[in-house]
């Protein structure tokens, strides 16, 4: 390159800058490096039609690059032609296009979530919902207020509580309502038999999250991904060494030299005592929220929620059922409603038309509570140690 004429300029393009030899990336060879990220103002791409809400589309296409937006427009036009609506492309066509296109920055890590989920899709847990909205939605919808008050959005939120208490469902609602890019990874997809692959997966995940910010990274069963380190020096094994290396990489990505701006990490676990203390400090998991079993009012809301589509007899007293289902989780109550419908089907078969109170009685006999008194005592100890993160 030194022998070339001064009038010769070499331009190169790559998707993997870190794979290039450092000898090429020094001044005198490739003097300038320009990073082309996903467009921040997606409204400028394409012709604006007054009949289409391009502002809403720009918000919904977080993480889309120019080629992705072109594919979205193509899918919308094709859907319009297939529907036979003439030459007018409507918002409904773009909604369909959004359902069949994904941003390039999230491929391999994006997770499909059920559409239509709202905060009302989970009964009870009002304090937990409010805290999650403050952590996830407010930094996006009230960005100017955050800047004016000097507030920094939290970097991490940890949800802990008994199994079946809607932790994962709450995260799915975040993905549906926040308009942020939603990425997820679990232990099965993270760990690899090849040395260094797991750590690289974590770095690649955060790199994609930064490219498509604002974004949310979900780590389900985080205690299985990065458990607590053995400070005694005992134990060992390939799994332990890899897990410690993954933990170190995660710590650096969440609160290292390169700040993960506008990236929120949400973790969920049933065992907060198994998570390393370095992850539990402010600056990493700033908010630690206890997702408790449903109380009486929450159980009543959950029963109404899961029986909404059933033809119910007026004789059913959900208040009485809620009082008798102490230590039932949300998943247990969903199973009670489903089992009551099956009881009606078994009794009348094809002639079944109404779910009666006796069918719920049969369901309560067959569906037992998942939580025991010992488990509740254990989680009471966890909430005393880690806090609840809510007003109660």
Steps between C-alpha positions, in 0.01 A plus 500: 500500500795735564622465142169619350447849360377771736206546266378146569244450775406152619149451634403178676178375658442225756245368746775366728757772575655301785590220258737732306871480578605792728789574265246621243308714748782737595555854368679498164293213372133527589518847655127543559237260630135596458232299678165497319237409758126452463335833409380698801248699293321234300231747393736642236511174303220462247231727358262638761130444433253697708267200529763291681624568853872501428579634847357184656682288242829671581454414869401140420805441276766543767819324386403493130769600252426644156481158333259379769273800441508428126394139572222630727365726226521215248303267727237769559457555125480124431240458774296783348511339155410154635205644691371666183468845659617683189798732508449641850736366767344531844625481858366145515740402219794640695385321815512176302846595368624550856381151591708332227819711510762521772786749543838376379663609825302247705499190281602196700410664831152643447211321668146475370244597761119475486343816365233688691648458848442797731555570868140389557594151376638425849267516799624687806866594552417870461813621683727273295338617175547866596868446582558322170328780309723753677812301411415406141239734350568830674863539378365467142173695521627767742858536379499882515381496862773252594762726341360811668508337845840338443354151540678201354288201397567180695739256339347185636184364663487163675165327550495226762220298653341156512444304177176571317455858624515667155864616491547392138156634403593842641811500281290408194277798578811721511589374152150580368452844656841668520578543125855396589694227322455177697787251513526184706745226580492194725744244627416242233590737215787669682731221606717335236757217512752729327722719715410870480173456307277572800681823586486607135125439497456737795713769334314460170165525681592832663654628175171441318309656788710817472448515124122477538460709818276561682491130566419245770707187563317221682696238694256231611607274788806716544618291795556211255691726258728674749489358849689615805877464493673261739732733692658210690681383188346155521278327245620554150439326176451629151141607568602706808789667317281586201224631724743727684635628170147570373422680827812715465402589142144588608630721783726689260223545242250632755735736683836502325704751305260494204169615642190320376297818447123458459535126561300349785578151629206314656571181690254249645573236761342280764821497706647847560737354759679311219594819308845650546512803731685705237188492281268606782657840564374836364642573156419150385168382638382838632150374573426170671126428493324223688213344301287350779226238485160659431304630797121475532422793269758384244362144502152636432630705203693200366193275517295757309784544249541131414126425494418798275435292190296229675119478513455517878203415717372787723532263797882519496637702792853602408536684831459174689740319265761776548475462878556124473800521268763638736854388396381460139717677243374671187592190300304283746190718464525484121512122533190508726301690235619268223425189706148630577432534127630146444273375779202648318617335178542160666155521655294606198747438215380670179190632679705699751400866489551652845767463768326447835614556859529120545759491223717747691459282809633203302787716375600603853516135598734408212718815494703545816699813600861512383621693802565349838534674835873429495536668160310807619725517806807473276385786276413710803865461598611598146282814507650594836853461361464646150199727551170505313562814290137610548305700757364191677 
